[in-house]
Structure formats: C-alpha cells, structure tokens
Amino acid sequence: MGSADIMPRNLNERVEVLFPIEDAPLIRHIKDDILDLYLKDNRKARLMNPDGSYVRISPNGQPEVSVQDYFINQARSPAVRSENTPGPQNPAA
C-alpha cells in the first residue's frame, strides 16, 4: 500500500513509502469497504480519459457521495473515537 500518486516527481523529489498488506481480513476490508467507497465518490472525483485528460464526475441524478466527507464524519463520531483511540478503554489501539 502506498500513495496512489506514484509518479517520477514524487519518487525523485521525496521519499515514497510502500508496504505490503498481508492480513487477509484487512485486505478484504480495504477492497470491499474502503476502495468500494472511493469508487462510488461522485462529488469530487475525476475520470481519466485515454488521452490522459480528466473530466469531473457528476452525480447524474444519483445521491451525492463524498468519500472525504464520509471519513471526516466517521473520525468525528464519538463511537469511532472511543473504539480506535488509544487510552485506558482501548490500550491496544
């Protein structure tokens, strides 16, 4: 796993870290939950054309999906914080 922006300018001018994900349940979670949500984003996403140009995706009558807003709201949720925040209630997080 690493940045989706692996381009010469990033590899030549900064340190890019890539690492394997080997845990099968985590691989499924990333693929089925996280990646699937990113692919449904129709608010700020763009589609790359074969010529390398980009066009903005529009909702086309579908409900707007913003993956950024979704994850920001998840992070702000007290239930999520209490489950994933290190501390006395969850020292292993």
NORVEN-V545125 format. One record per helix or strand. SS is the DSSP state (A for helix, B for strand). FROM is the first residue (numbers start at 1). TO is the last residue. If there is no record, write none. Layout:
# NORVEN-V545125
ss->[SS & SS]
from->[FROM & FROM]
to->[TO & TO]
This chain:
# NORVEN-V545125
ss->[A & A & B & B & A & A]
from->[8 & 24 & 46 & 54 & 67 & 78]
to->[13 & 40 & 48 & 56 & 76 & 84]
